[in-house]
Amino acid sequence: MESKKSLSLLQQFVCFSALLVFATVAYWGCSSTPKMTPEQMAEMEAREKAKQDSIANFELRKNWSFGYTNYQNKEYERVTGYFWKVIELDKNNTFKDVYTFLGDTYMQQQKGDSAEIVYKKGIEIYPDNAFLHRQLGFIYENTQRIPEAIAEYEKVVSLEPESIQDVERLTGLYVKANDIDKAIESYQSLMKLAPDNKAYQEDYAALLASTGRESEAIDQKMELLQANPNDTKLLLDLAMYYKKERNWDEASTYYERYLAIQDDAFAIEDLADIYQNNGEFRKAIGVYDRILAKKPNDVKAIAGQAESYRELGDLQRALQLAQKASRIDSKYGRAYLVAGQVYEAAVEKCKSQAGRKNYNFDDKLVFEMANNQWKLAARDPEVRNRAESLMRSIAEVLPKSSDRFMNQGQTQPKSSCYSWLK
């Protein structure tokens, strides 16, 4: 019992001694460490920051390296994590292309919404990056957000005014938005950038025409034609424009220039009609001859010649041609229409030559012949209205029962003036 008590006292003494030694060492140790100056503290903090920066820089470059390698290898599903980490760590904007590559990565994966977020974020940091604005504009255009697309491409063009492709795209967006004034200005910029590009000039003229500014469009085409005198499209456009305006002289001039280069059956027909409308019947006959040289049985050309001969007063030749056309195509109403007009013209000619004021029975019989032709013409829907109108115009001078009673047995005109009709 005594020995146990002695052991307990010994243990307490050892513990106390150990605590005393620790306290002494701690006291003298602390008291021996001098206090750090502010300069020393700043230096220590700078070393720690440099250490942390080095670690962050290593992580930044590592993520860029891995991201860019996968991007080059088109392993797009492995790219995004690395590039987002680059964006997080790159406080000094060292890797400026990260937004370009990350946005393209999402585009390649058909993730337009994610690409849009990236391009917007990139524009916040690099507001004058034309590529980022261009890509964002492309996304807007393809999602039919036209005003937003216009704003982005306007920024692109302001940054790169010599970029023809961007000006062209902006022009198209203005047209889509129906902002015609800006579209016109944009086309003018395009034509300055590419003065030899005919497509821009033609599209510009078409835009002017579509908005009712046709005279400006014609001026533009005339200017373009001076530089391209054998441009068949321009020549035909101008010819058709002047035909519509009933400016027969200008229309025939451009049609002749066009046909000297291009063999076009429809244009030849137009030219013949123009000459007829302009009272140049000999020229019209010559143009119809060009058609008939290739297609001898072209009833439209034959009837057209018949009309021209009638206008020239050669009624016999006109009637022969009209009858020829109706023999070729018995359903072609214009041939009968012209034949009836020849009979009508014959009446007026004979009446005038005889000095008569009133129509006699011979005249009325010829009017009846005209009316019969117009009845046949009325079967053709294309000339029906015209034929019916002509029939109404002579209804009062057709032979009546009283006329027939007074001239019993006569069915043909007796006057020598009408002998050629027999």
VEXBA-459415 format. One record per residue (C-alpha): residue number from 1; residue in one letter; x, y, z negated. Coordinates in steps of 0.5 Angstrom, whole numbers, plus 500, padded with zeros to 3 digits. Layout:
N
<tinu seq="NUM" type="a" c1="X" c2="Y" c3="Z"/>
...
This chain:
422
<tinu seq="1" type="m" c1="500" c2="500" c3="500"/>
<tinu seq="2" type="e" c1="506" c2="505" c3="498"/>
<tinu seq="3" type="s" c1="509" c2="503" c3="505"/>
<tinu seq="4" type="k" c1="503" c2="505" c3="509"/>
<tinu seq="5" type="k" c1="503" c2="511" c3="506"/>
<tinu seq="6" type="s" c1="510" c2="513" c3="507"/>
<tinu seq="7" type="l" c1="509" c2="511" c3="514"/>
<tinu seq="8" type="s" c1="503" c2="516" c3="515"/>
<tinu seq="9" type="l" c1="507" c2="521" c3="512"/>
<tinu seq="10" type="l" c1="513" c2="520" c3="517"/>
<tinu seq="11" type="q" c1="508" c2="520" c3="523"/>
<tinu seq="12" type="q" c1="506" c2="527" c3="521"/>
<tinu seq="13" type="f" c1="513" c2="530" c3="520"/>
<tinu seq="14" type="v" c1="515" c2="527" c3="527"/>
<tinu seq="15" type="c" c1="508" c2="530" c3="530"/>
<tinu seq="16" type="f" c1="510" c2="537" c3="527"/>
<tinu seq="17" type="s" c1="517" c2="537" c3="529"/>
<tinu seq="18" type="a" c1="515" c2="536" c3="536"/>
<tinu seq="19" type="l" c1="510" c2="542" c3="536"/>
<tinu seq="20" type="l" c1="515" c2="546" c3="533"/>
<tinu seq="21" type="v" c1="520" c2="544" c3="538"/>
<tinu seq="22" type="f" c1="515" c2="546" c3="544"/>
<tinu seq="23" type="a" c1="513" c2="552" c3="541"/>
<tinu seq="24" type="t" c1="520" c2="554" c3="540"/>
<tinu seq="25" type="v" c1="521" c2="553" c3="547"/>
<tinu seq="26" type="a" c1="515" c2="556" c3="550"/>
<tinu seq="27" type="y" c1="517" c2="562" c3="546"/>
<tinu seq="28" type="w" c1="524" c2="563" c3="548"/>
<tinu seq="29" type="g" c1="522" c2="561" c3="555"/>
<tinu seq="30" type="c" c1="517" c2="566" c3="556"/>
<tinu seq="31" type="s" c1="520" c2="571" c3="553"/>
<tinu seq="32" type="s" c1="526" c2="570" c3="558"/>
<tinu seq="33" type="t" c1="522" c2="571" c3="564"/>
<tinu seq="34" type="p" c1="523" c2="578" c3="566"/>
<tinu seq="35" type="k" c1="516" c2="581" c3="569"/>
<tinu seq="36" type="m" c1="516" c2="582" c3="577"/>
<tinu seq="37" type="t" c1="516" c2="589" c3="580"/>
<tinu seq="38" type="p" c1="510" c2="591" c3="585"/>
<tinu seq="39" type="e" c1="515" c2="591" c3="590"/>
<tinu seq="40" type="q" c1="517" c2="584" c3="588"/>
<tinu seq="41" type="m" c1="509" c2="582" c3="588"/>
<tinu seq="42" type="a" c1="508" c2="585" c3="595"/>
<tinu seq="43" type="e" c1="514" c2="581" c3="598"/>
<tinu seq="44" type="m" c1="511" c2="575" c3="595"/>
<tinu seq="45" type="e" c1="504" c2="576" c3="598"/>
<tinu seq="46" type="a" c1="507" c2="578" c3="604"/>
<tinu seq="47" type="r" c1="511" c2="571" c3="604"/>
<tinu seq="48" type="e" c1="504" c2="567" c3="602"/>
<tinu seq="49" type="k" c1="501" c2="571" c3="608"/>
<tinu seq="50" type="a" c1="506" c2="569" c3="613"/>
<tinu seq="51" type="k" c1="505" c2="562" c3="611"/>
<tinu seq="52" type="q" c1="498" c2="562" c3="612"/>
<tinu seq="53" type="d" c1="498" c2="566" c3="618"/>
<tinu seq="54" type="s" c1="503" c2="561" c3="621"/>
<tinu seq="55" type="i" c1="499" c2="555" c3="619"/>
<tinu seq="56" type="a" c1="493" c2="559" c3="622"/>
<tinu seq="57" type="n" c1="497" c2="560" c3="629"/>
<tinu seq="58" type="f" c1="499" c2="553" c3="629"/>
<tinu seq="59" type="e" c1="491" c2="551" c3="629"/>
<tinu seq="60" type="l" c1="490" c2="556" c3="634"/>
<tinu seq="61" type="r" c1="495" c2="554" c3="639"/>
<tinu seq="62" type="k" c1="493" c2="547" c3="637"/>
<tinu seq="63" type="n" c1="486" c2="548" c3="639"/>
<tinu seq="64" type="w" c1="487" c2="552" c3="645"/>
<tinu seq="65" type="s" c1="492" c2="546" c3="648"/>
<tinu seq="66" type="f" c1="487" c2="541" c3="646"/>
<tinu seq="67" type="g" c1="481" c2="545" c3="649"/>
<tinu seq="68" type="y" c1="485" c2="547" c3="655"/>
<tinu seq="69" type="t" c1="488" c2="540" c3="657"/>
<tinu seq="70" type="n" c1="481" c2="537" c3="657"/>
<tinu seq="71" type="y" c1="478" c2="543" c3="661"/>
<tinu seq="72" type="q" c1="483" c2="542" c3="666"/>
<tinu seq="73" type="n" c1="482" c2="534" c3="666"/>
<tinu seq="74" type="k" c1="474" c2="536" c3="667"/>
<tinu seq="75" type="e" c1="473" c2="532" c3="660"/>
<tinu seq="76" type="y" c1="467" c2="537" c3="658"/>
<tinu seq="77" type="e" c1="464" c2="534" c3="653"/>
<tinu seq="78" type="r" c1="471" c2="534" c3="649"/>
<tinu seq="79" type="v" c1="472" c2="542" c3="650"/>
<tinu seq="80" type="t" c1="467" c2="546" c3="647"/>
<tinu seq="81" type="g" c1="469" c2="544" c3="639"/>
<tinu seq="82" type="y" c1="476" c2="546" c3="641"/>
<tinu seq="83" type="f" c1="474" c2="552" c3="644"/>
<tinu seq="84" type="w" c1="469" c2="555" c3="639"/>
<tinu seq="85" type="k" c1="475" c2="553" c3="634"/>
<tinu seq="86" type="v" c1="479" c2="558" c3="638"/>
<tinu seq="87" type="i" c1="474" c2="563" c3="638"/>
<tinu seq="88" type="e" c1="474" c2="563" c3="630"/>
<tinu seq="89" type="l" c1="481" c2="563" c3="629"/>
<tinu seq="90" type="d" c1="483" c2="568" c3="635"/>
<tinu seq="91" type="k" c1="483" c2="574" c3="631"/>
<tinu seq="92" type="n" c1="488" c2="578" c3="635"/>
<tinu seq="93" type="n" c1="484" c2="576" c3="642"/>
<tinu seq="94" type="t" c1="490" c2="572" c3="644"/>
<tinu seq="95" type="f" c1="487" c2="567" c3="649"/>
<tinu seq="96" type="k" c1="482" c2="572" c3="653"/>
<tinu seq="97" type="d" c1="480" c2="567" c3="658"/>
<tinu seq="98" type="v" c1="477" c2="562" c3="652"/>
<tinu seq="99" type="y" c1="470" c2="565" c3="654"/>
<tinu seq="100" type="t" c1="471" c2="564" c3="661"/>
<tinu seq="101" type="f" c1="473" c2="557" c3="660"/>
<tinu seq="102" type="l" c1="468" c2="555" c3="655"/>
<tinu seq="103" type="g" c1="462" c2="559" c3="659"/>
<tinu seq="104" type="d" c1="464" c2="555" c3="665"/>
<tinu seq="105" type="t" c1="464" c2="548" c3="661"/>
<tinu seq="106" type="y" c1="457" c2="549" c3="659"/>
<tinu seq="107" type="m" c1="455" c2="551" c3="666"/>
<tinu seq="108" type="q" c1="458" c2="545" c3="669"/>
<tinu seq="109" type="q" c1="454" c2="541" c3="663"/>
<tinu seq="110" type="q" c1="448" c2="545" c3="666"/>
<tinu seq="111" type="k" c1="447" c2="548" c3="659"/>
<tinu seq="112" type="g" c1="445" c2="555" c3="662"/>
<tinu seq="113" type="d" c1="443" c2="557" c3="655"/>
<tinu seq="114" type="s" c1="449" c2="556" c3="652"/>
<tinu seq="115" type="a" c1="453" c2="559" c3="657"/>
<tinu seq="116" type="e" c1="449" c2="565" c3="656"/>
<tinu seq="117" type="i" c1="451" c2="566" c3="649"/>
<tinu seq="118" type="v" c1="458" c2="565" c3="650"/>
<tinu seq="119" type="y" c1="458" c2="570" c3="656"/>
<tinu seq="120" type="k" c1="454" c2="575" c3="652"/>
<tinu seq="121" type="k" c1="459" c2="574" c3="646"/>
<tinu seq="122" type="g" c1="465" c2="575" c3="651"/>
<tinu seq="123" type="i" c1="462" c2="581" c3="653"/>
<tinu seq="124" type="e" c1="462" c2="584" c3="646"/>
<tinu seq="125" type="i" c1="469" c2="583" c3="646"/>
<tinu seq="126" type="y" c1="471" c2="585" c3="653"/>
<tinu seq="127" type="p" c1="466" c2="590" c3="655"/>
<tinu seq="128" type="d" c1="470" c2="591" c3="662"/>
<tinu seq="129" type="n" c1="471" c2="584" c3="664"/>
<tinu seq="130" type="a" c1="467" c2="583" c3="671"/>
<tinu seq="131" type="f" c1="467" c2="576" c3="671"/>
<tinu seq="132" type="l" c1="463" c2="575" c3="665"/>
<tinu seq="133" type="h" c1="458" c2="580" c3="667"/>
<tinu seq="134" type="r" c1="458" c2="577" c3="674"/>
<tinu seq="135" type="q" c1="457" c2="570" c3="671"/>
<tinu seq="136" type="l" c1="451" c2="573" c3="666"/>
<tinu seq="137" type="g" c1="448" c2="576" c3="672"/>
<tinu seq="138" type="f" c1="448" c2="569" c3="676"/>
<tinu seq="139" type="i" c1="444" c2="566" c3="670"/>
<tinu seq="140" type="y" c1="439" c2="572" c3="670"/>
<tinu seq="141" type="e" c1="438" c2="571" c3="677"/>
<tinu seq="142" type="n" c1="437" c2="564" c3="677"/>
<tinu seq="143" type="t" c1="432" c2="564" c3="671"/>
<tinu seq="144" type="q" c1="428" c2="570" c3="675"/>
<tinu seq="145" type="r" c1="430" c2="575" c3="670"/>
<tinu seq="146" type="i" c1="431" c2="580" c3="676"/>
<tinu seq="147" type="p" c1="432" c2="587" c3="672"/>
<tinu seq="148" type="e" c1="437" c2="584" c3="667"/>
<tinu seq="149" type="a" c1="441" c2="581" c3="673"/>
<tinu seq="150" type="i" c1="441" c2="588" c3="676"/>
<tinu seq="151" type="a" c1="444" c2="591" c3="670"/>
<tinu seq="152" type="e" c1="450" c2="586" c3="670"/>
<tinu seq="153" type="y" c1="451" c2="586" c3="677"/>
<tinu seq="154" type="e" c1="451" c2="594" c3="677"/>
<tinu seq="155" type="k" c1="456" c2="593" c3="672"/>
<tinu seq="156" type="v" c1="460" c2="589" c3="676"/>
<tinu seq="157" type="v" c1="460" c2="593" c3="682"/>
<tinu seq="158" type="s" c1="462" c2="599" c3="678"/>
<tinu seq="159" type="l" c1="468" c2="595" c3="675"/>
<tinu seq="160" type="e" c1="470" c2="593" c3="682"/>
<tinu seq="161" type="p" c1="467" c2="597" c3="687"/>
<tinu seq="162" type="e" c1="470" c2="594" c3="693"/>
<tinu seq="163" type="s" c1="468" c2="587" c3="692"/>
<tinu seq="164" type="i" c1="463" c2="586" c3="698"/>
<tinu seq="165" type="q" c1="460" c2="579" c3="695"/>
<tinu seq="166" type="d" c1="458" c2="583" c3="689"/>
<tinu seq="167" type="v" c1="455" c2="589" c3="693"/>
<tinu seq="168" type="e" c1="451" c2="584" c3="697"/>
<tinu seq="169" type="r" c1="448" c2="580" c3="691"/>
<tinu seq="170" type="l" c1="446" c2="587" c3="688"/>
<tinu seq="171" type="t" c1="443" c2="589" c3="695"/>
<tinu seq="172" type="g" c1="439" c2="582" c3="695"/>
<tinu seq="173" type="l" c1="437" c2="583" c3="688"/>
<tinu seq="174" type="y" c1="434" c2="590" c3="689"/>
<tinu seq="175" type="v" c1="430" c2="588" c3="695"/>
<tinu seq="176" type="k" c1="427" c2="582" c3="690"/>
<tinu seq="177" type="a" c1="425" c2="588" c3="685"/>
<tinu seq="178" type="n" c1="422" c2="592" c3="691"/>
<tinu seq="179" type="d" c1="427" c2="598" c3="689"/>
<tinu seq="180" type="i" c1="427" c2="600" c3="696"/>
<tinu seq="181" type="d" c1="431" c2="606" c3="695"/>
<tinu seq="182" type="k" c1="437" c2="603" c3="692"/>
<tinu seq="183" type="a" c1="437" c2="597" c3="697"/>
<tinu seq="184" type="i" c1="438" c2="602" c3="702"/>
<tinu seq="185" type="e" c1="443" c2="606" c3="698"/>
<tinu seq="186" type="s" c1="447" c2="599" c3="697"/>
<tinu seq="187" type="y" c1="446" c2="597" c3="704"/>
<tinu seq="188" type="q" c1="450" c2="603" c3="706"/>
<tinu seq="189" type="s" c1="455" c2="601" c3="701"/>
<tinu seq="190" type="l" c1="456" c2="595" c3="705"/>
<tinu seq="191" type="m" c1="456" c2="598" c3="712"/>
<tinu seq="192" type="k" c1="462" c2="602" c3="709"/>
<tinu seq="193" type="l" c1="466" c2="596" c3="706"/>
<tinu seq="194" type="a" c1="465" c2="592" c3="712"/>
<tinu seq="195" type="p" c1="463" c2="596" c3="718"/>
<tinu seq="196" type="d" c1="464" c2="591" c3="723"/>
<tinu seq="197" type="n" c1="459" c2="586" c3="720"/>
<tinu seq="198" type="k" c1="453" c2="586" c3="724"/>
<tinu seq="199" type="a" c1="449" c2="582" c3="720"/>
<tinu seq="200" type="y" c1="449" c2="588" c3="715"/>
<tinu seq="201" type="q" c1="447" c2="593" c3="720"/>
<tinu seq="202" type="e" c1="441" c2="589" c3="722"/>
<tinu seq="203" type="d" c1="438" c2="587" c3="716"/>
<tinu seq="204" type="y" c1="439" c2="594" c3="714"/>
<tinu seq="205" type="a" c1="435" c2="596" c3="720"/>
<tinu seq="206" type="a" c1="430" c2="591" c3="718"/>
<tinu seq="207" type="l" c1="429" c2="593" c3="711"/>
<tinu seq="208" type="l" c1="428" c2="600" c3="714"/>
<tinu seq="209" type="a" c1="423" c2="598" c3="719"/>
<tinu seq="210" type="s" c1="419" c2="594" c3="714"/>
<tinu seq="211" type="t" c1="418" c2="600" c3="709"/>
<tinu seq="212" type="g" c1="415" c2="604" c3="715"/>
<tinu seq="213" type="r" c1="421" c2="608" c3="716"/>
<tinu seq="214" type="e" c1="422" c2="605" c3="723"/>
<tinu seq="215" type="s" c1="425" c2="611" c3="726"/>
<tinu seq="216" type="e" c1="431" c2="611" c3="722"/>
<tinu seq="217" type="a" c1="431" c2="603" c3="723"/>
<tinu seq="218" type="i" c1="431" c2="605" c3="731"/>
<tinu seq="219" type="d" c1="437" c2="610" c3="730"/>
<tinu seq="220" type="q" c1="441" c2="605" c3="726"/>
<tinu seq="221" type="k" c1="440" c2="600" c3="732"/>
<tinu seq="222" type="m" c1="441" c2="605" c3="737"/>
<tinu seq="223" type="e" c1="448" c2="606" c3="733"/>
<tinu seq="224" type="l" c1="449" c2="599" c3="733"/>
<tinu seq="225" type="l" c1="448" c2="598" c3="740"/>
<tinu seq="226" type="q" c1="453" c2="603" c3="742"/>
<tinu seq="227" type="a" c1="458" c2="599" c3="739"/>
<tinu seq="228" type="n" c1="455" c2="592" c3="741"/>
<tinu seq="229" type="p" c1="452" c2="594" c3="748"/>
<tinu seq="230" type="n" c1="451" c2="587" c3="750"/>
<tinu seq="231" type="d" c1="448" c2="585" c3="744"/>
<tinu seq="232" type="t" c1="441" c2="581" c3="746"/>
<tinu seq="233" type="k" c1="438" c2="581" c3="740"/>
<tinu seq="234" type="l" c1="439" c2="589" c3="739"/>
<tinu seq="235" type="l" c1="436" c2="590" c3="746"/>
<tinu seq="236" type="l" c1="430" c2="586" c3="746"/>
<tinu seq="237" type="d" c1="428" c2="589" c3="739"/>
<tinu seq="238" type="l" c1="429" c2="596" c3="742"/>
<tinu seq="239" type="a" c1="425" c2="594" c3="748"/>
<tinu seq="240" type="m" c1="419" c2="591" c3="744"/>
<tinu seq="241" type="y" c1="419" c2="597" c3="740"/>
<tinu seq="242" type="y" c1="418" c2="602" c3="745"/>
<tinu seq="243" type="k" c1="413" c2="597" c3="748"/>
<tinu seq="244" type="k" c1="409" c2="597" c3="742"/>
<tinu seq="245" type="e" c1="410" c2="605" c3="742"/>
<tinu seq="246" type="r" c1="407" c2="605" c3="749"/>
<tinu seq="247" type="n" c1="414" c2="608" c3="751"/>
<tinu seq="248" type="w" c1="414" c2="605" c3="758"/>
<tinu seq="249" type="d" c1="420" c2="608" c3="761"/>
<tinu seq="250" type="e" c1="425" c2="606" c3="755"/>
<tinu seq="251" type="a" c1="421" c2="599" c3="754"/>
<tinu seq="252" type="s" c1="423" c2="598" c3="761"/>
<tinu seq="253" type="t" c1="430" c2="600" c3="761"/>
<tinu seq="254" type="y" c1="432" c2="596" c3="755"/>
<tinu seq="255" type="y" c1="428" c2="590" c3="758"/>
<tinu seq="256" type="e" c1="432" c2="590" c3="764"/>
<tinu seq="257" type="r" c1="439" c2="591" c3="760"/>
<tinu seq="258" type="y" c1="437" c2="585" c3="756"/>
<tinu seq="259" type="l" c1="435" c2="581" c3="762"/>
<tinu seq="260" type="a" c1="441" c2="582" c3="766"/>
<tinu seq="261" type="i" c1="444" c2="578" c3="760"/>
<tinu seq="262" type="q" c1="439" c2="573" c3="758"/>
<tinu seq="263" type="d" c1="434" c2="569" c3="762"/>
<tinu seq="264" type="d" c1="428" c2="570" c3="758"/>
<tinu seq="265" type="a" c1="421" c2="568" c3="762"/>
<tinu seq="266" type="f" c1="417" c2="571" c3="756"/>
<tinu seq="267" type="a" c1="421" c2="578" c3="757"/>
<tinu seq="268" type="i" c1="420" c2="578" c3="764"/>
<tinu seq="269" type="e" c1="413" c2="577" c3="763"/>
<tinu seq="270" type="d" c1="413" c2="583" c3="759"/>
<tinu seq="271" type="l" c1="417" c2="587" c3="764"/>
<tinu seq="272" type="a" c1="412" c2="586" c3="769"/>
<tinu seq="273" type="d" c1="406" c2="588" c3="764"/>
<tinu seq="274" type="i" c1="410" c2="594" c3="762"/>
<tinu seq="275" type="y" c1="411" c2="596" c3="770"/>
<tinu seq="276" type="q" c1="404" c2="595" c3="771"/>
<tinu seq="277" type="n" c1="402" c2="600" c3="765"/>
<tinu seq="278" type="n" c1="407" c2="605" c3="767"/>
<tinu seq="279" type="g" c1="403" c2="605" c3="774"/>
<tinu seq="280" type="e" c1="410" c2="602" c3="778"/>
<tinu seq="281" type="f" c1="406" c2="597" c3="781"/>
<tinu seq="282" type="r" c1="411" c2="595" c3="786"/>
<tinu seq="283" type="k" c1="416" c2="594" c3="781"/>
<tinu seq="284" type="a" c1="411" c2="589" c3="777"/>
<tinu seq="285" type="i" c1="410" c2="585" c3="784"/>
<tinu seq="286" type="g" c1="418" c2="585" c3="784"/>
<tinu seq="287" type="v" c1="418" c2="582" c3="777"/>
<tinu seq="288" type="y" c1="413" c2="577" c3="778"/>
<tinu seq="289" type="d" c1="417" c2="575" c3="784"/>
<tinu seq="290" type="r" c1="422" c2="573" c3="780"/>
<tinu seq="291" type="i" c1="417" c2="569" c3="776"/>
<tinu seq="292" type="l" c1="414" c2="565" c3="782"/>
<tinu seq="293" type="a" c1="421" c2="564" c3="785"/>
<tinu seq="294" type="k" c1="422" c2="559" c3="779"/>
<tinu seq="295" type="k" c1="415" c2="557" c3="778"/>
<tinu seq="296" type="p" c1="411" c2="558" c3="784"/>
<tinu seq="297" type="n" c1="404" c2="556" c3="781"/>
<tinu seq="298" type="d" c1="405" c2="560" c3="775"/>
<tinu seq="299" type="v" c1="397" c2="563" c3="775"/>
<tinu seq="300" type="k" c1="399" c2="569" c3="771"/>
<tinu seq="301" type="a" c1="404" c2="571" c3="775"/>
<tinu seq="302" type="i" c1="400" c2="570" c3="781"/>
<tinu seq="303" type="a" c1="394" c2="574" c3="778"/>
<tinu seq="304" type="g" c1="399" c2="579" c3="776"/>
<tinu seq="305" type="q" c1="401" c2="581" c3="783"/>
<tinu seq="306" type="a" c1="394" c2="581" c3="785"/>
<tinu seq="307" type="e" c1="392" c2="586" c3="780"/>
<tinu seq="308" type="s" c1="398" c2="590" c3="783"/>
<tinu seq="309" type="y" c1="396" c2="590" c3="790"/>
<tinu seq="310" type="r" c1="389" c2="592" c3="788"/>
<tinu seq="311" type="e" c1="392" c2="598" c3="785"/>
<tinu seq="312" type="l" c1="396" c2="599" c3="791"/>
<tinu seq="313" type="g" c1="390" c2="599" c3="795"/>
<tinu seq="314" type="d" c1="392" c2="593" c3="799"/>
<tinu seq="315" type="l" c1="385" c2="589" c3="797"/>
<tinu seq="316" type="q" c1="386" c2="584" c3="802"/>
<tinu seq="317" type="r" c1="392" c2="581" c3="799"/>
<tinu seq="318" type="a" c1="390" c2="582" c3="792"/>
<tinu seq="319" type="l" c1="384" c2="578" c3="794"/>
<tinu seq="320" type="q" c1="388" c2="572" c3="797"/>
<tinu seq="321" type="l" c1="392" c2="572" c3="791"/>
<tinu seq="322" type="a" c1="386" c2="572" c3="786"/>
<tinu seq="323" type="q" c1="383" c2="566" c3="790"/>
<tinu seq="324" type="k" c1="390" c2="562" c3="790"/>
<tinu seq="325" type="a" c1="390" c2="563" c3="782"/>
<tinu seq="326" type="s" c1="383" c2="560" c3="781"/>
<tinu seq="327" type="r" c1="384" c2="555" c3="786"/>
<tinu seq="328" type="i" c1="391" c2="553" c3="782"/>
<tinu seq="329" type="d" c1="387" c2="553" c3="775"/>
<tinu seq="330" type="s" c1="379" c2="554" c3="776"/>
<tinu seq="331" type="k" c1="379" c2="555" c3="768"/>
<tinu seq="332" type="y" c1="383" c2="561" c3="769"/>
<tinu seq="333" type="g" c1="379" c2="567" c3="768"/>
<tinu seq="334" type="r" c1="384" c2="573" c3="769"/>
<tinu seq="335" type="a" c1="384" c2="570" c3="777"/>
<tinu seq="336" type="y" c1="376" c2="571" c3="777"/>
<tinu seq="337" type="l" c1="376" c2="578" c3="773"/>
<tinu seq="338" type="v" c1="381" c2="580" c3="778"/>
<tinu seq="339" type="a" c1="377" c2="578" c3="784"/>
<tinu seq="340" type="g" c1="371" c2="581" c3="782"/>
<tinu seq="341" type="q" c1="375" c2="588" c3="781"/>
<tinu seq="342" type="v" c1="377" c2="587" c3="788"/>
<tinu seq="343" type="y" c1="370" c2="587" c3="791"/>
<tinu seq="344" type="e" c1="368" c2="593" c3="786"/>
<tinu seq="345" type="a" c1="374" c2="597" c3="789"/>
<tinu seq="346" type="a" c1="372" c2="595" c3="796"/>
<tinu seq="347" type="v" c1="365" c2="598" c3="795"/>
<tinu seq="348" type="e" c1="368" c2="604" c3="793"/>
<tinu seq="349" type="k" c1="373" c2="605" c3="798"/>
<tinu seq="350" type="c" c1="367" c2="603" c3="804"/>
<tinu seq="351" type="k" c1="362" c2="608" c3="801"/>
<tinu seq="352" type="s" c1="368" c2="613" c3="800"/>
<tinu seq="353" type="q" c1="370" c2="612" c3="808"/>
<tinu seq="354" type="a" c1="362" c2="612" c3="810"/>
<tinu seq="355" type="g" c1="361" c2="619" c3="806"/>
<tinu seq="356" type="r" c1="355" c2="616" c3="803"/>
<tinu seq="357" type="k" c1="353" c2="618" c3="796"/>
<tinu seq="358" type="n" c1="348" c2="612" c3="794"/>
<tinu seq="359" type="y" c1="350" c2="605" c3="795"/>
<tinu seq="360" type="n" c1="346" c2="601" c3="801"/>
<tinu seq="361" type="f" c1="344" c2="594" c3="801"/>
<tinu seq="362" type="d" c1="351" c2="592" c3="804"/>
<tinu seq="363" type="d" c1="354" c2="595" c3="797"/>
<tinu seq="364" type="k" c1="350" c2="592" c3="793"/>
<tinu seq="365" type="l" c1="351" c2="585" c3="796"/>
<tinu seq="366" type="v" c1="359" c2="586" c3="795"/>
<tinu seq="367" type="f" c1="357" c2="588" c3="788"/>
<tinu seq="368" type="e" c1="353" c2="582" c3="787"/>
<tinu seq="369" type="m" c1="359" c2="578" c3="789"/>
<tinu seq="370" type="a" c1="363" c2="582" c3="784"/>
<tinu seq="371" type="n" c1="358" c2="580" c3="779"/>
<tinu seq="372" type="n" c1="359" c2="572" c3="781"/>
<tinu seq="373" type="q" c1="366" c2="572" c3="780"/>
<tinu seq="374" type="w" c1="365" c2="576" c3="773"/>
<tinu seq="375" type="k" c1="360" c2="570" c3="771"/>
<tinu seq="376" type="l" c1="366" c2="565" c3="772"/>
<tinu seq="377" type="a" c1="371" c2="569" c3="768"/>
<tinu seq="378" type="a" c1="366" c2="570" c3="762"/>
<tinu seq="379" type="r" c1="367" c2="562" c3="761"/>
<tinu seq="380" type="d" c1="374" c2="564" c3="759"/>
<tinu seq="381" type="p" c1="375" c2="566" c3="752"/>
<tinu seq="382" type="e" c1="381" c2="570" c3="753"/>
<tinu seq="383" type="v" c1="377" c2="575" c3="758"/>
<tinu seq="384" type="r" c1="370" c2="574" c3="756"/>
<tinu seq="385" type="n" c1="369" c2="580" c3="753"/>
<tinu seq="386" type="r" c1="372" c2="584" c3="759"/>
<tinu seq="387" type="a" c1="368" c2="580" c3="764"/>
<tinu seq="388" type="e" c1="361" c2="582" c3="760"/>
<tinu seq="389" type="s" c1="363" c2="589" c3="760"/>
<tinu seq="390" type="l" c1="364" c2="589" c3="767"/>
<tinu seq="391" type="m" c1="358" c2="586" c3="769"/>
<tinu seq="392" type="r" c1="354" c2="591" c3="764"/>
<tinu seq="393" type="s" c1="357" c2="596" c3="768"/>
<tinu seq="394" type="i" c1="354" c2="594" c3="775"/>
<tinu seq="395" type="a" c1="348" c2="592" c3="773"/>
<tinu seq="396" type="e" c1="344" c2="597" c3="775"/>
<tinu seq="397" type="v" c1="347" c2="597" c3="782"/>
<tinu seq="398" type="l" c1="346" c2="589" c3="783"/>
<tinu seq="399" type="p" c1="340" c2="588" c3="789"/>
<tinu seq="400" type="k" c1="333" c2="588" c3="786"/>
<tinu seq="401" type="s" c1="327" c2="584" c3="789"/>
<tinu seq="402" type="s" c1="325" c2="590" c3="793"/>
<tinu seq="403" type="d" c1="332" c2="591" c3="796"/>
<tinu seq="404" type="r" c1="331" c2="583" c3="798"/>
<tinu seq="405" type="f" c1="324" c2="584" c3="801"/>
<tinu seq="406" type="m" c1="327" c2="590" c3="805"/>
<tinu seq="407" type="n" c1="333" c2="586" c3="808"/>
<tinu seq="408" type="q" c1="330" c2="579" c3="809"/>
<tinu seq="409" type="g" c1="335" c2="574" c3="811"/>
<tinu seq="410" type="q" c1="341" c2="578" c3="810"/>
<tinu seq="411" type="t" c1="346" c2="575" c3="805"/>
<tinu seq="412" type="q" c1="352" c2="578" c3="807"/>
<tinu seq="413" type="p" c1="354" c2="585" c3="808"/>
<tinu seq="414" type="k" c1="354" c2="587" c3="815"/>
<tinu seq="415" type="s" c1="358" c2="593" c3="815"/>
<tinu seq="416" type="s" c1="365" c2="592" c3="819"/>
<tinu seq="417" type="c" c1="368" c2="596" c3="813"/>
<tinu seq="418" type="y" c1="367" c2="589" c3="809"/>
<tinu seq="419" type="s" c1="369" c2="584" c3="815"/>
<tinu seq="420" type="w" c1="375" c2="582" c3="812"/>
<tinu seq="421" type="l" c1="371" c2="579" c3="806"/>
<tinu seq="422" type="k" c1="368" c2="574" c3="811"/>
